[in-house]
Amino acid sequence: MALESEDRPWGSWHVIDVDHGYKVKRIHVNPGARLSYQTHEHRSEHWVVVFGIATCLIDGVTTMAGPGHTIDVPLGAKHRLANESTEELVIIEVQRGAYTGEDDICRLEDDYGRNEVV
């Protein structure tokens, strides 16, 4: 079975593992790029920084995280991951919840004109 992968305007994501109740992704964020400010109705997320410096906005609080650091995104939290450096950012994202589909994204703000619910 081939696992999902997708290029996005800010970089790319690659599913590493998926089963009932969880999904694990490797996320690459290009220098100077950021994901949409978003929420999820069905899942929480846990980010582990592998390479680079992550700028993490969670419910209005900004935190910087480097390699080995982790960030928790509770279910329903408004969040955004950004790469403000000149090097690629790589994180491992563990999604936990009854549903981990890509259409569980409610975009609140987006740099690429994708302000609709996916």
Phi and psi restraints in degrees (range 20) as a CNS / XPLOR table:
assign (resid 1 and name C) (resid 2 and name N)
       (resid 2 and name CA) (resid 2 and name C) 1.0 -79.4 20.0 2
assign (resid 2 and name N) (resid 2 and name CA)
       (resid 2 and name C) (resid 3 and name N) 1.0 134.7 20.0 2
assign (resid 2 and name C) (resid 3 and name N)
       (resid 3 and name CA) (resid 3 and name C) 1.0 -88.5 20.0 2
assign (resid 3 and name N) (resid 3 and name CA)
       (resid 3 and name C) (resid 4 and name N) 1.0 151.4 20.0 2
assign (resid 3 and name C) (resid 4 and name N)
       (resid 4 and name CA) (resid 4 and name C) 1.0 -67.9 20.0 2
assign (resid 4 and name N) (resid 4 and name CA)
       (resid 4 and name C) (resid 5 and name N) 1.0 152.7 20.0 2
assign (resid 4 and name C) (resid 5 and name N)
       (resid 5 and name CA) (resid 5 and name C) 1.0 -156.2 20.0 2
assign (resid 5 and name N) (resid 5 and name CA)
       (resid 5 and name C) (resid 6 and name N) 1.0 144.9 20.0 2
assign (resid 5 and name C) (resid 6 and name N)
       (resid 6 and name CA) (resid 6 and name C) 1.0 -152.9 20.0 2
assign (resid 6 and name N) (resid 6 and name CA)
       (resid 6 and name C) (resid 7 and name N) 1.0 137.1 20.0 2
assign (resid 6 and name C) (resid 7 and name N)
       (resid 7 and name CA) (resid 7 and name C) 1.0 -84.2 20.0 2
assign (resid 7 and name N) (resid 7 and name CA)
       (resid 7 and name C) (resid 8 and name N) 1.0 140.0 20.0 2
assign (resid 7 and name C) (resid 8 and name N)
       (resid 8 and name CA) (resid 8 and name C) 1.0 -127.1 20.0 2
assign (resid 8 and name N) (resid 8 and name CA)
       (resid 8 and name C) (resid 9 and name N) 1.0 166.5 20.0 2
assign (resid 8 and name C) (resid 9 and name N)
       (resid 9 and name CA) (resid 9 and name C) 1.0 -60.3 20.0 2
assign (resid 9 and name N) (resid 9 and name CA)
       (resid 9 and name C) (resid 10 and name N) 1.0 -25.9 20.0 2
assign (resid 9 and name C) (resid 10 and name N)
       (resid 10 and name CA) (resid 10 and name C) 1.0 -94.1 20.0 2
assign (resid 10 and name N) (resid 10 and name CA)
       (resid 10 and name C) (resid 11 and name N) 1.0 -9.4 20.0 2
assign (resid 10 and name C) (resid 11 and name N)
       (resid 11 and name CA) (resid 11 and name C) 1.0 155.6 20.0 2
assign (resid 11 and name N) (resid 11 and name CA)
       (resid 11 and name C) (resid 12 and name N) 1.0 -126.5 20.0 2
assign (resid 11 and name C) (resid 12 and name N)
       (resid 12 and name CA) (resid 12 and name C) 1.0 -159.4 20.0 2
assign (resid 12 and name N) (resid 12 and name CA)
       (resid 12 and name C) (resid 13 and name N) 1.0 162.9 20.0 2
assign (resid 12 and name C) (resid 13 and name N)
       (resid 13 and name CA) (resid 13 and name C) 1.0 -134.9 20.0 2
assign (resid 13 and name N) (resid 13 and name CA)
       (resid 13 and name C) (resid 14 and name N) 1.0 152.7 20.0 2
assign (resid 13 and name C) (resid 14 and name N)
       (resid 14 and name CA) (resid 14 and name C) 1.0 -141.4 20.0 2
assign (resid 14 and name N) (resid 14 and name CA)
       (resid 14 and name C) (resid 15 and name N) 1.0 121.9 20.0 2
assign (resid 14 and name C) (resid 15 and name N)
       (resid 15 and name CA) (resid 15 and name C) 1.0 -73.3 20.0 2
assign (resid 15 and name N) (resid 15 and name CA)
       (resid 15 and name C) (resid 16 and name N) 1.0 128.7 20.0 2
assign (resid 15 and name C) (resid 16 and name N)
       (resid 16 and name CA) (resid 16 and name C) 1.0 -96.2 20.0 2
assign (resid 16 and name N) (resid 16 and name CA)
       (resid 16 and name C) (resid 17 and name N) 1.0 -40.0 20.0 2
assign (resid 16 and name C) (resid 17 and name N)
       (resid 17 and name CA) (resid 17 and name C) 1.0 -156.6 20.0 2
assign (resid 17 and name N) (resid 17 and name CA)
       (resid 17 and name C) (resid 18 and name N) 1.0 149.6 20.0 2
assign (resid 17 and name C) (resid 18 and name N)
       (resid 18 and name CA) (resid 18 and name C) 1.0 -153.2 20.0 2
assign (resid 18 and name N) (resid 18 and name CA)
       (resid 18 and name C) (resid 19 and name N) 1.0 142.0 20.0 2
assign (resid 18 and name C) (resid 19 and name N)
       (resid 19 and name CA) (resid 19 and name C) 1.0 -160.2 20.0 2
assign (resid 19 and name N) (resid 19 and name CA)
       (resid 19 and name C) (resid 20 and name N) 1.0 -179.3 20.0 2
assign (resid 19 and name C) (resid 20 and name N)
       (resid 20 and name CA) (resid 20 and name C) 1.0 -58.8 20.0 2
assign (resid 20 and name N) (resid 20 and name CA)
       (resid 20 and name C) (resid 21 and name N) 1.0 120.9 20.0 2
assign (resid 20 and name C) (resid 21 and name N)
       (resid 21 and name CA) (resid 21 and name C) 1.0 91.5 20.0 2
assign (resid 21 and name N) (resid 21 and name CA)
       (resid 21 and name C) (resid 22 and name N) 1.0 -3.9 20.0 2
assign (resid 21 and name C) (resid 22 and name N)
       (resid 22 and name CA) (resid 22 and name C) 1.0 -157.3 20.0 2
assign (resid 22 and name N) (resid 22 and name CA)
       (resid 22 and name C) (resid 23 and name N) 1.0 158.8 20.0 2
assign (resid 22 and name C) (resid 23 and name N)
       (resid 23 and name CA) (resid 23 and name C) 1.0 -146.2 20.0 2
assign (resid 23 and name N) (resid 23 and name CA)
       (resid 23 and name C) (resid 24 and name N) 1.0 140.4 20.0 2
assign (resid 23 and name C) (resid 24 and name N)
       (resid 24 and name CA) (resid 24 and name C) 1.0 -119.4 20.0 2
assign (resid 24 and name N) (resid 24 and name CA)
       (resid 24 and name C) (resid 25 and name N) 1.0 127.3 20.0 2
assign (resid 24 and name C) (resid 25 and name N)
       (resid 25 and name CA) (resid 25 and name C) 1.0 -125.0 20.0 2
assign (resid 25 and name N) (resid 25 and name CA)
       (resid 25 and name C) (resid 26 and name N) 1.0 151.4 20.0 2
assign (resid 25 and name C) (resid 26 and name N)
       (resid 26 and name CA) (resid 26 and name C) 1.0 -103.3 20.0 2
assign (resid 26 and name N) (resid 26 and name CA)
       (resid 26 and name C) (resid 27 and name N) 1.0 124.5 20.0 2
assign (resid 26 and name C) (resid 27 and name N)
       (resid 27 and name CA) (resid 27 and name C) 1.0 -116.4 20.0 2
assign (resid 27 and name N) (resid 27 and name CA)
       (resid 27 and name C) (resid 28 and name N) 1.0 129.1 20.0 2
assign (resid 27 and name C) (resid 28 and name N)
       (resid 28 and name CA) (resid 28 and name C) 1.0 -110.6 20.0 2
assign (resid 28 and name N) (resid 28 and name CA)
       (resid 28 and name C) (resid 29 and name N) 1.0 124.8 20.0 2
assign (resid 28 and name C) (resid 29 and name N)
       (resid 29 and name CA) (resid 29 and name C) 1.0 -116.0 20.0 2
assign (resid 29 and name N) (resid 29 and name CA)
       (resid 29 and name C) (resid 30 and name N) 1.0 123.4 20.0 2
assign (resid 29 and name C) (resid 30 and name N)
       (resid 30 and name CA) (resid 30 and name C) 1.0 -64.7 20.0 2
assign (resid 30 and name N) (resid 30 and name CA)
       (resid 30 and name C) (resid 31 and name N) 1.0 152.6 20.0 2
assign (resid 30 and name C) (resid 31 and name N)
       (resid 31 and name CA) (resid 31 and name C) 1.0 -55.3 20.0 2
assign (resid 31 and name N) (resid 31 and name CA)
       (resid 31 and name C) (resid 32 and name N) 1.0 133.9 20.0 2
assign (resid 31 and name C) (resid 32 and name N)
       (resid 32 and name CA) (resid 32 and name C) 1.0 77.0 20.0 2
assign (resid 32 and name N) (resid 32 and name CA)
       (resid 32 and name C) (resid 33 and name N) 1.0 4.5 20.0 2
assign (resid 32 and name C) (resid 33 and name N)
       (resid 33 and name CA) (resid 33 and name C) 1.0 -105.8 20.0 2
assign (resid 33 and name N) (resid 33 and name CA)
       (resid 33 and name C) (resid 34 and name N) 1.0 162.5 20.0 2
assign (resid 33 and name C) (resid 34 and name N)
       (resid 34 and name CA) (resid 34 and name C) 1.0 -149.8 20.0 2
assign (resid 34 and name N) (resid 34 and name CA)
       (resid 34 and name C) (resid 35 and name N) 1.0 152.2 20.0 2
assign (resid 34 and name C) (resid 35 and name N)
       (resid 35 and name CA) (resid 35 and name C) 1.0 -78.8 20.0 2
assign (resid 35 and name N) (resid 35 and name CA)
       (resid 35 and name C) (resid 36 and name N) 1.0 170.4 20.0 2
assign (resid 35 and name C) (resid 36 and name N)
       (resid 36 and name CA) (resid 36 and name C) 1.0 -67.4 20.0 2
assign (resid 36 and name N) (resid 36 and name CA)
       (resid 36 and name C) (resid 37 and name N) 1.0 154.8 20.0 2
assign (resid 36 and name C) (resid 37 and name N)
       (resid 37 and name CA) (resid 37 and name C) 1.0 -81.4 20.0 2
assign (resid 37 and name N) (resid 37 and name CA)
       (resid 37 and name C) (resid 38 and name N) 1.0 119.3 20.0 2
assign (resid 37 and name C) (resid 38 and name N)
       (resid 38 and name CA) (resid 38 and name C) 1.0 -147.9 20.0 2
assign (resid 38 and name N) (resid 38 and name CA)
       (resid 38 and name C) (resid 39 and name N) 1.0 169.3 20.0 2
assign (resid 38 and name C) (resid 39 and name N)
       (resid 39 and name CA) (resid 39 and name C) 1.0 -133.5 20.0 2
assign (resid 39 and name N) (resid 39 and name CA)
       (resid 39 and name C) (resid 40 and name N) 1.0 164.9 20.0 2
assign (resid 39 and name C) (resid 40 and name N)
       (resid 40 and name CA) (resid 40 and name C) 1.0 -130.9 20.0 2
assign (resid 40 and name N) (resid 40 and name CA)
       (resid 40 and name C) (resid 41 and name N) 1.0 138.9 20.0 2
assign (resid 40 and name C) (resid 41 and name N)
       (resid 41 and name CA) (resid 41 and name C) 1.0 -87.4 20.0 2
assign (resid 41 and name N) (resid 41 and name CA)
       (resid 41 and name C) (resid 42 and name N) 1.0 -25.9 20.0 2
assign (resid 41 and name C) (resid 42 and name N)
       (resid 42 and name CA) (resid 42 and name C) 1.0 -118.2 20.0 2
assign (resid 42 and name N) (resid 42 and name CA)
       (resid 42 and name C) (resid 43 and name N) 1.0 -1.1 20.0 2
assign (resid 42 and name C) (resid 43 and name N)
       (resid 43 and name CA) (resid 43 and name C) 1.0 -147.0 20.0 2
assign (resid 43 and name N) (resid 43 and name CA)
       (resid 43 and name C) (resid 44 and name N) 1.0 152.7 20.0 2
assign (resid 43 and name C) (resid 44 and name N)
       (resid 44 and name CA) (resid 44 and name C) 1.0 -103.0 20.0 2
assign (resid 44 and name N) (resid 44 and name CA)
       (resid 44 and name C) (resid 45 and name N) 1.0 167.5 20.0 2
assign (resid 44 and name C) (resid 45 and name N)
       (resid 45 and name CA) (resid 45 and name C) 1.0 -135.6 20.0 2
assign (resid 45 and name N) (resid 45 and name CA)
       (resid 45 and name C) (resid 46 and name N) 1.0 150.7 20.0 2
assign (resid 45 and name C) (resid 46 and name N)
       (resid 46 and name CA) (resid 46 and name C) 1.0 -131.9 20.0 2
assign (resid 46 and name N) (resid 46 and name CA)
       (resid 46 and name C) (resid 47 and name N) 1.0 120.5 20.0 2
assign (resid 46 and name C) (resid 47 and name N)
       (resid 47 and name CA) (resid 47 and name C) 1.0 -105.6 20.0 2
assign (resid 47 and name N) (resid 47 and name CA)
       (resid 47 and name C) (resid 48 and name N) 1.0 134.2 20.0 2
assign (resid 47 and name C) (resid 48 and name N)
       (resid 48 and name CA) (resid 48 and name C) 1.0 -118.9 20.0 2
assign (resid 48 and name N) (resid 48 and name CA)
       (resid 48 and name C) (resid 49 and name N) 1.0 120.3 20.0 2
assign (resid 48 and name C) (resid 49 and name N)
       (resid 49 and name CA) (resid 49 and name C) 1.0 -78.6 20.0 2
assign (resid 49 and name N) (resid 49 and name CA)
       (resid 49 and name C) (resid 50 and name N) 1.0 125.5 20.0 2
assign (resid 49 and name C) (resid 50 and name N)
       (resid 50 and name CA) (resid 50 and name C) 1.0 -100.2 20.0 2
assign (resid 50 and name N) (resid 50 and name CA)
       (resid 50 and name C) (resid 51 and name N) 1.0 -42.0 20.0 2
assign (resid 50 and name C) (resid 51 and name N)
       (resid 51 and name CA) (resid 51 and name C) 1.0 -149.0 20.0 2
assign (resid 51 and name N) (resid 51 and name CA)
       (resid 51 and name C) (resid 52 and name N) 1.0 137.1 20.0 2
assign (resid 51 and name C) (resid 52 and name N)
       (resid 52 and name CA) (resid 52 and name C) 1.0 94.7 20.0 2
assign (resid 52 and name N) (resid 52 and name CA)
       (resid 52 and name C) (resid 53 and name N) 1.0 -171.3 20.0 2
assign (resid 52 and name C) (resid 53 and name N)
       (resid 53 and name CA) (resid 53 and name C) 1.0 -121.1 20.0 2
assign (resid 53 and name N) (resid 53 and name CA)
       (resid 53 and name C) (resid 54 and name N) 1.0 122.2 20.0 2
assign (resid 53 and name C) (resid 54 and name N)
       (resid 54 and name CA) (resid 54 and name C) 1.0 -96.0 20.0 2
assign (resid 54 and name N) (resid 54 and name CA)
       (resid 54 and name C) (resid 55 and name N) 1.0 134.8 20.0 2
assign (resid 54 and name C) (resid 55 and name N)
       (resid 55 and name CA) (resid 55 and name C) 1.0 -102.9 20.0 2
assign (resid 55 and name N) (resid 55 and name CA)
       (resid 55 and name C) (resid 56 and name N) 1.0 115.2 20.0 2
assign (resid 55 and name C) (resid 56 and name N)
       (resid 56 and name CA) (resid 56 and name C) 1.0 -113.9 20.0 2
assign (resid 56 and name N) (resid 56 and name CA)
       (resid 56 and name C) (resid 57 and name N) 1.0 121.1 20.0 2
assign (resid 56 and name C) (resid 57 and name N)
       (resid 57 and name CA) (resid 57 and name C) 1.0 -107.2 20.0 2
assign (resid 57 and name N) (resid 57 and name CA)
       (resid 57 and name C) (resid 58 and name N) 1.0 114.3 20.0 2
assign (resid 57 and name C) (resid 58 and name N)
       (resid 58 and name CA) (resid 58 and name C) 1.0 -126.0 20.0 2
assign (resid 58 and name N) (resid 58 and name CA)
       (resid 58 and name C) (resid 59 and name N) 1.0 114.3 20.0 2
assign (resid 58 and name C) (resid 59 and name N)
       (resid 59 and name CA) (resid 59 and name C) 1.0 47.2 20.0 2
assign (resid 59 and name N) (resid 59 and name CA)
       (resid 59 and name C) (resid 60 and name N) 1.0 46.3 20.0 2
assign (resid 59 and name C) (resid 60 and name N)
       (resid 60 and name CA) (resid 60 and name C) 1.0 84.7 20.0 2
assign (resid 60 and name N) (resid 60 and name CA)
       (resid 60 and name C) (resid 61 and name N) 1.0 -2.2 20.0 2
assign (resid 60 and name C) (resid 61 and name N)
       (resid 61 and name CA) (resid 61 and name C) 1.0 -107.9 20.0 2
assign (resid 61 and name N) (resid 61 and name CA)
       (resid 61 and name C) (resid 62 and name N) 1.0 124.4 20.0 2
assign (resid 61 and name C) (resid 62 and name N)
       (resid 62 and name CA) (resid 62 and name C) 1.0 -97.2 20.0 2
assign (resid 62 and name N) (resid 62 and name CA)
       (resid 62 and name C) (resid 63 and name N) 1.0 131.9 20.0 2
assign (resid 62 and name C) (resid 63 and name N)
       (resid 63 and name CA) (resid 63 and name C) 1.0 -131.8 20.0 2
assign (resid 63 and name N) (resid 63 and name CA)
       (resid 63 and name C) (resid 64 and name N) 1.0 140.5 20.0 2
assign (resid 63 and name C) (resid 64 and name N)
       (resid 64 and name CA) (resid 64 and name C) 1.0 -99.0 20.0 2
assign (resid 64 and name N) (resid 64 and name CA)
       (resid 64 and name C) (resid 65 and name N) 1.0 139.3 20.0 2
assign (resid 64 and name C) (resid 65 and name N)
       (resid 65 and name CA) (resid 65 and name C) 1.0 -138.8 20.0 2
assign (resid 65 and name N) (resid 65 and name CA)
       (resid 65 and name C) (resid 66 and name N) 1.0 131.5 20.0 2
assign (resid 65 and name C) (resid 66 and name N)
       (resid 66 and name CA) (resid 66 and name C) 1.0 -106.8 20.0 2
assign (resid 66 and name N) (resid 66 and name CA)
       (resid 66 and name C) (resid 67 and name N) 1.0 -175.8 20.0 2
assign (resid 66 and name C) (resid 67 and name N)
       (resid 67 and name CA) (resid 67 and name C) 1.0 -52.4 20.0 2
assign (resid 67 and name N) (resid 67 and name CA)
       (resid 67 and name C) (resid 68 and name N) 1.0 130.5 20.0 2
assign (resid 67 and name C) (resid 68 and name N)
       (resid 68 and name CA) (resid 68 and name C) 1.0 91.5 20.0 2
assign (resid 68 and name N) (resid 68 and name CA)
       (resid 68 and name C) (resid 69 and name N) 1.0 -16.2 20.0 2
assign (resid 68 and name C) (resid 69 and name N)
       (resid 69 and name CA) (resid 69 and name C) 1.0 -82.1 20.0 2
assign (resid 69 and name N) (resid 69 and name CA)
       (resid 69 and name C) (resid 70 and name N) 1.0 154.6 20.0 2
assign (resid 69 and name C) (resid 70 and name N)
       (resid 70 and name CA) (resid 70 and name C) 1.0 -126.6 20.0 2
assign (resid 70 and name N) (resid 70 and name CA)
       (resid 70 and name C) (resid 71 and name N) 1.0 153.4 20.0 2
assign (resid 70 and name C) (resid 71 and name N)
       (resid 71 and name CA) (resid 71 and name C) 1.0 -134.8 20.0 2
assign (resid 71 and name N) (resid 71 and name CA)
       (resid 71 and name C) (resid 72 and name N) 1.0 132.8 20.0 2
assign (resid 71 and name C) (resid 72 and name N)
       (resid 72 and name CA) (resid 72 and name C) 1.0 -100.5 20.0 2
assign (resid 72 and name N) (resid 72 and name CA)
       (resid 72 and name C) (resid 73 and name N) 1.0 134.5 20.0 2
assign (resid 72 and name C) (resid 73 and name N)
       (resid 73 and name CA) (resid 73 and name C) 1.0 -116.8 20.0 2
assign (resid 73 and name N) (resid 73 and name CA)
       (resid 73 and name C) (resid 74 and name N) 1.0 102.5 20.0 2
assign (resid 73 and name C) (resid 74 and name N)
       (resid 74 and name CA) (resid 74 and name C) 1.0 -65.3 20.0 2
assign (resid 74 and name N) (resid 74 and name CA)
       (resid 74 and name C) (resid 75 and name N) 1.0 156.7 20.0 2
assign (resid 74 and name C) (resid 75 and name N)
       (resid 75 and name CA) (resid 75 and name C) 1.0 -52.4 20.0 2
assign (resid 75 and name N) (resid 75 and name CA)
       (resid 75 and name C) (resid 76 and name N) 1.0 128.7 20.0 2
assign (resid 75 and name C) (resid 76 and name N)
       (resid 76 and name CA) (resid 76 and name C) 1.0 83.5 20.0 2
assign (resid 76 and name N) (resid 76 and name CA)
       (resid 76 and name C) (resid 77 and name N) 1.0 -5.7 20.0 2
assign (resid 76 and name C) (resid 77 and name N)
       (resid 77 and name CA) (resid 77 and name C) 1.0 -70.2 20.0 2
assign (resid 77 and name N) (resid 77 and name CA)
       (resid 77 and name C) (resid 78 and name N) 1.0 142.2 20.0 2
assign (resid 77 and name C) (resid 78 and name N)
       (resid 78 and name CA) (resid 78 and name C) 1.0 -76.6 20.0 2
assign (resid 78 and name N) (resid 78 and name CA)
       (resid 78 and name C) (resid 79 and name N) 1.0 130.2 20.0 2
assign (resid 78 and name C) (resid 79 and name N)
       (resid 79 and name CA) (resid 79 and name C) 1.0 -150.9 20.0 2
assign (resid 79 and name N) (resid 79 and name CA)
       (resid 79 and name C) (resid 80 and name N) 1.0 157.2 20.0 2
assign (resid 79 and name C) (resid 80 and name N)
       (resid 80 and name CA) (resid 80 and name C) 1.0 -152.3 20.0 2
assign (resid 80 and name N) (resid 80 and name CA)
       (resid 80 and name C) (resid 81 and name N) 1.0 139.7 20.0 2
assign (resid 80 and name C) (resid 81 and name N)
       (resid 81 and name CA) (resid 81 and name C) 1.0 -111.3 20.0 2
assign (resid 81 and name N) (resid 81 and name CA)
       (resid 81 and name C) (resid 82 and name N) 1.0 131.1 20.0 2
assign (resid 81 and name C) (resid 82 and name N)
       (resid 82 and name CA) (resid 82 and name C) 1.0 -135.0 20.0 2
assign (resid 82 and name N) (resid 82 and name CA)
       (resid 82 and name C) (resid 83 and name N) 1.0 154.3 20.0 2
assign (resid 82 and name C) (resid 83 and name N)
       (resid 83 and name CA) (resid 83 and name C) 1.0 -121.4 20.0 2
assign (resid 83 and name N) (resid 83 and name CA)
       (resid 83 and name C) (resid 84 and name N) 1.0 98.4 20.0 2
assign (resid 83 and name C) (resid 84 and name N)
       (resid 84 and name CA) (resid 84 and name C) 1.0 -91.1 20.0 2
assign (resid 84 and name N) (resid 84 and name CA)
       (resid 84 and name C) (resid 85 and name N) 1.0 4.0 20.0 2
assign (resid 84 and name C) (resid 85 and name N)
       (resid 85 and name CA) (resid 85 and name C) 1.0 -95.8 20.0 2
assign (resid 85 and name N) (resid 85 and name CA)
       (resid 85 and name C) (resid 86 and name N) 1.0 -176.2 20.0 2
assign (resid 85 and name C) (resid 86 and name N)
       (resid 86 and name CA) (resid 86 and name C) 1.0 -98.7 20.0 2
assign (resid 86 and name N) (resid 86 and name CA)
       (resid 86 and name C) (resid 87 and name N) 1.0 0.2 20.0 2
assign (resid 86 and name C) (resid 87 and name N)
       (resid 87 and name CA) (resid 87 and name C) 1.0 -110.8 20.0 2
assign (resid 87 and name N) (resid 87 and name CA)
       (resid 87 and name C) (resid 88 and name N) 1.0 154.3 20.0 2
assign (resid 87 and name C) (resid 88 and name N)
       (resid 88 and name CA) (resid 88 and name C) 1.0 -60.1 20.0 2
assign (resid 88 and name N) (resid 88 and name CA)
       (resid 88 and name C) (resid 89 and name N) 1.0 145.4 20.0 2
assign (resid 88 and name C) (resid 89 and name N)
       (resid 89 and name CA) (resid 89 and name C) 1.0 -105.6 20.0 2
assign (resid 89 and name N) (resid 89 and name CA)
       (resid 89 and name C) (resid 90 and name N) 1.0 131.7 20.0 2
assign (resid 89 and name C) (resid 90 and name N)
       (resid 90 and name CA) (resid 90 and name C) 1.0 -126.3 20.0 2
assign (resid 90 and name N) (resid 90 and name CA)
       (resid 90 and name C) (resid 91 and name N) 1.0 125.7 20.0 2
assign (resid 90 and name C) (resid 91 and name N)
       (resid 91 and name CA) (resid 91 and name C) 1.0 -128.8 20.0 2
assign (resid 91 and name N) (resid 91 and name CA)
       (resid 91 and name C) (resid 92 and name N) 1.0 157.1 20.0 2
assign (resid 91 and name C) (resid 92 and name N)
       (resid 92 and name CA) (resid 92 and name C) 1.0 -104.1 20.0 2
assign (resid 92 and name N) (resid 92 and name CA)
       (resid 92 and name C) (resid 93 and name N) 1.0 127.7 20.0 2
assign (resid 92 and name C) (resid 93 and name N)
       (resid 93 and name CA) (resid 93 and name C) 1.0 -113.5 20.0 2
assign (resid 93 and name N) (resid 93 and name CA)
       (resid 93 and name C) (resid 94 and name N) 1.0 124.3 20.0 2
assign (resid 93 and name C) (resid 94 and name N)
       (resid 94 and name CA) (resid 94 and name C) 1.0 -106.6 20.0 2
assign (resid 94 and name N) (resid 94 and name CA)
       (resid 94 and name C) (resid 95 and name N) 1.0 114.7 20.0 2
assign (resid 94 and name C) (resid 95 and name N)
       (resid 95 and name CA) (resid 95 and name C) 1.0 -96.1 20.0 2
assign (resid 95 and name N) (resid 95 and name CA)
       (resid 95 and name C) (resid 96 and name N) 1.0 133.9 20.0 2
assign (resid 95 and name C) (resid 96 and name N)
       (resid 96 and name CA) (resid 96 and name C) 1.0 -129.1 20.0 2
assign (resid 96 and name N) (resid 96 and name CA)
       (resid 96 and name C) (resid 97 and name N) 1.0 131.6 20.0 2
assign (resid 96 and name C) (resid 97 and name N)
       (resid 97 and name CA) (resid 97 and name C) 1.0 162.8 20.0 2
assign (resid 97 and name N) (resid 97 and name CA)
       (resid 97 and name C) (resid 98 and name N) 1.0 170.9 20.0 2
assign (resid 97 and name C) (resid 98 and name N)
       (resid 98 and name CA) (resid 98 and name C) 1.0 -67.3 20.0 2
assign (resid 98 and name N) (resid 98 and name CA)
       (resid 98 and name C) (resid 99 and name N) 1.0 -24.0 20.0 2
assign (resid 98 and name C) (resid 99 and name N)
       (resid 99 and name CA) (resid 99 and name C) 1.0 -140.8 20.0 2
assign (resid 99 and name N) (resid 99 and name CA)
       (resid 99 and name C) (resid 100 and name N) 1.0 128.9 20.0 2
assign (resid 99 and name C) (resid 100 and name N)
       (resid 100 and name CA) (resid 100 and name C) 1.0 -124.0 20.0 2
assign (resid 100 and name N) (resid 100 and name CA)
       (resid 100 and name C) (resid 101 and name N) 1.0 24.8 20.0 2
assign (resid 100 and name C) (resid 101 and name N)
       (resid 101 and name CA) (resid 101 and name C) 1.0 -69.3 20.0 2
assign (resid 101 and name N) (resid 101 and name CA)
       (resid 101 and name C) (resid 102 and name N) 1.0 155.0 20.0 2
assign (resid 101 and name C) (resid 102 and name N)
       (resid 102 and name CA) (resid 102 and name C) 1.0 -65.5 20.0 2
assign (resid 102 and name N) (resid 102 and name CA)
       (resid 102 and name C) (resid 103 and name N) 1.0 -17.5 20.0 2
assign (resid 102 and name C) (resid 103 and name N)
       (resid 103 and name CA) (resid 103 and name C) 1.0 -85.2 20.0 2
assign (resid 103 and name N) (resid 103 and name CA)
       (resid 103 and name C) (resid 104 and name N) 1.0 6.4 20.0 2
assign (resid 103 and name C) (resid 104 and name N)
       (resid 104 and name CA) (resid 104 and name C) 1.0 -95.2 20.0 2
assign (resid 104 and name N) (resid 104 and name CA)
       (resid 104 and name C) (resid 105 and name N) 1.0 52.0 20.0 2
assign (resid 104 and name C) (resid 105 and name N)
       (resid 105 and name CA) (resid 105 and name C) 1.0 -126.9 20.0 2
assign (resid 105 and name N) (resid 105 and name CA)
       (resid 105 and name C) (resid 106 and name N) 1.0 121.4 20.0 2
assign (resid 105 and name C) (resid 106 and name N)
       (resid 106 and name CA) (resid 106 and name C) 1.0 -109.5 20.0 2
assign (resid 106 and name N) (resid 106 and name CA)
       (resid 106 and name C) (resid 107 and name N) 1.0 103.5 20.0 2
assign (resid 106 and name C) (resid 107 and name N)
       (resid 107 and name CA) (resid 107 and name C) 1.0 -79.3 20.0 2
assign (resid 107 and name N) (resid 107 and name CA)
       (resid 107 and name C) (resid 108 and name N) 1.0 126.1 20.0 2
assign (resid 107 and name C) (resid 108 and name N)
       (resid 108 and name CA) (resid 108 and name C) 1.0 -95.9 20.0 2
assign (resid 108 and name N) (resid 108 and name CA)
       (resid 108 and name C) (resid 109 and name N) 1.0 -37.0 20.0 2
assign (resid 108 and name C) (resid 109 and name N)
       (resid 109 and name CA) (resid 109 and name C) 1.0 -145.1 20.0 2
assign (resid 109 and name N) (resid 109 and name CA)
       (resid 109 and name C) (resid 110 and name N) 1.0 147.0 20.0 2
assign (resid 109 and name C) (resid 110 and name N)
       (resid 110 and name CA) (resid 110 and name C) 1.0 -152.9 20.0 2
assign (resid 110 and name N) (resid 110 and name CA)
       (resid 110 and name C) (resid 111 and name N) 1.0 132.4 20.0 2
assign (resid 110 and name C) (resid 111 and name N)
       (resid 111 and name CA) (resid 111 and name C) 1.0 -75.1 20.0 2
assign (resid 111 and name N) (resid 111 and name CA)
       (resid 111 and name C) (resid 112 and name N) 1.0 -9.6 20.0 2
assign (resid 111 and name C) (resid 112 and name N)
       (resid 112 and name CA) (resid 112 and name C) 1.0 -116.8 20.0 2
assign (resid 112 and name N) (resid 112 and name CA)
       (resid 112 and name C) (resid 113 and name N) 1.0 15.8 20.0 2
assign (resid 112 and name C) (resid 113 and name N)
       (resid 113 and name CA) (resid 113 and name C) 1.0 74.0 20.0 2
assign (resid 113 and name N) (resid 113 and name CA)
       (resid 113 and name C) (resid 114 and name N) 1.0 22.4 20.0 2
assign (resid 113 and name C) (resid 114 and name N)
       (resid 114 and name CA) (resid 114 and name C) 1.0 -104.9 20.0 2
assign (resid 114 and name N) (resid 114 and name CA)
       (resid 114 and name C) (resid 115 and name N) 1.0 52.6 20.0 2
assign (resid 114 and name C) (resid 115 and name N)
       (resid 115 and name CA) (resid 115 and name C) 1.0 -82.1 20.0 2
assign (resid 115 and name N) (resid 115 and name CA)
       (resid 115 and name C) (resid 116 and name N) 1.0 16.7 20.0 2
assign (resid 115 and name C) (resid 116 and name N)
       (resid 116 and name CA) (resid 116 and name C) 1.0 -98.9 20.0 2
assign (resid 116 and name N) (resid 116 and name CA)
       (resid 116 and name C) (resid 117 and name N) 1.0 164.0 20.0 2
assign (resid 116 and name C) (resid 117 and name N)
       (resid 117 and name CA) (resid 117 and name C) 1.0 -70.6 20.0 2
assign (resid 117 and name N) (resid 117 and name CA)
       (resid 117 and name C) (resid 118 and name N) 1.0 128.9 20.0 2
